[in-house]
Amino acid sequence: MEEQIYNNFNPTRCNVCYTRATEHRLILIDQKVRFCKGCRLIGYCGEKHQKEDWKNHKDFCRAVTKILSMKKIDHIIEVRNENEKIIGGTRRDLECAISLAECLIISILQRKLFQYEYTMLRFPNVCHVCFEYDISKLKPCDECRQIFYCSEEHRLQDAGKHVKWCDMYRISMLLDADCPSRLESFGFPKLNAFKLVKFPSDTFELVNLAYSANIPRKPRSVNDLNDLKFVSNYSHISTILYALNITNMHEELDQSLTIYVVGAEDEIVYFDYNTCSVIFTFMPHIREVIIHFIGPALSSIKDEIELNYEGARSIKMHYHKGFFHALEPVDSMERPHIIVSFNCGFHEHIDSNKDTWTHTLARLIRFVNIPIMFTSYTREEACQDCAIIYSIGKRSLKKKELVFVKRAIDNPYKDFKPLRNTNHMDESDELYYSNGYISLVISRIP
């Protein structure tokens, strides 16, 4: 239900206007909003839309105002009122305050926060330097309209850091959750693969070559934004092709390619007839692709889906609901040519009772000379994920060693839809991308 309320909620715009302005969203970037006097976390263009949205906002708003009254504070980020004021504090102070506020609000609501509630709480409108929250003192960045400053002095102080992220903030605000409306206008890939001299440098070049298009990297129109989403649909497939290319596996393959996608969840939607076709575009000698999706979070799907391309090529997709280390001894699966895990999160539950990756990775690294490629959202997570697989390799492998071909590098084939990082302390990635960083490891016999 909550997905129907807003189209990619953003705390700095009137989301009622934005959801309805399907073809005119760019004109709303300079729209002035006034913030709710109760929670001070959500904005509207005027009283009409505020009243209209009250049925969606009232429970959260009342929970916040109850806390403000109980704690005798002016803003939810001052919830740790036994400590020093948040204004002028550190990013850790802000992170701790928001986490405490989240727990208190959940306890009052007696439910989890909806995604838009979580977003407005995680990204309060405060000065990016000192965390001043008095909205009468705050002015947004003229370009992105996402980052606020309480003074010109603080804007200039932050200018050197903010310039790196400004355009990403702007794109993040303008993007919506709809499927790209121009999806059908591109048709089938037109590239003659035999004329390909080198592999494309990123997802934009790959899609532009395959579709004889000219999609810009910096969107300036609604069509450009739709095209950016279209390009991002190809991130998963192009990242696999990139891994095969840098390991020269594409030269070793005969006519068949077998891929294991381990820890699979929602990314299966990106493996459709159009996106999978570029495998044959850039690897014309391949006639059959077999993809095994493996993961406990997979939806219940029939055992096999087959995509046929002009009767000469095919892609067979198998779905295995469960953990690889539990399925592998009993399920008959072809030996893989490459193993992939998208936005893997190996580090998240290691050494806890929720850890399942240790057993799965210990089995996967037993495949000798088979590339294991995994992606991560941020550099910090990528480094932790690399450390986890290296540690498991040291404990599990005998007479073998793990060799990192790529370790936590920026992935040029990332999904180019920017997402705001909820970890305020992670200054290296204020915003991040799905498949943002790539790592590639191979088990070898010395």
Sequence and secondary structure as in RCSB ss.txt:
>XXXX:A:sequence
MEEQIYNNFNPTRCNVCYTRATEHRLILIDQKVRFCKGCRLIGYCGEKHQKEDWKNHKDFCRAVTKILSMKKIDH
IIEVRNENEKIIGGTRRDLECAISLAECLIISILQRKLFQYEYTMLRFPNVCHVCFEYDISKLKPCDECRQIFYC
SEEHRLQDAGKHVKWCDMYRISMLLDADCPSRLESFGFPKLNAFKLVKFPSDTFELVNLAYSANIPRKPRSVNDL
NDLKFVSNYSHISTILYALNITNMHEELDQSLTIYVVGAEDEIVYFDYNTCSVIFTFMPHIREVIIHFIGPALSS
IKDEIELNYEGARSIKMHYHKGFFHALEPVDSMERPHIIVSFNCGFHEHIDSNKDTWTHTLARLIRFVNIPIMFT
SYTREEACQDCAIIYSIGKRSLKKKELVFVKRAIDNPYKDFKPLRNTNHMDESDELYYSNGYISLVISRIP
>XXXX:A:secstr
 GGGT SS  TTS HHHHHH TT GGGGTT   EE TTTS  EESSHHHHHHHHHHHHHHHHHHHHHHHHHT SS
GGG  TTS  STT  HHHHHHHHHHHHHHHHHHHTS   HHHHHHHHS   BTTT    GGG EE TTTS  EES
SHHHHHHHHHHHTTTHHHHHHHHH  SS  TTGGGG S    GGG  S  SSHHHHHHHHHT    SS  SHHHH
HHHHHHHTTHHHHHHHHHHHHTTHHHH  SEEEEEEET SGGGGG SHHHHHHHHHH TT  EEEEEEEETT   
  SEEEEEETTTEEEEEEEEES HHHHTTTS     SEEEETT  TTSSTTSTT  HHHHHHHHTTSBT  EEEE
ESSHHHHHHHHHHHHHHHHHH SS EEEEEEEEEE TTS    EE S TT GGGSEE TT EEEEEEEE  
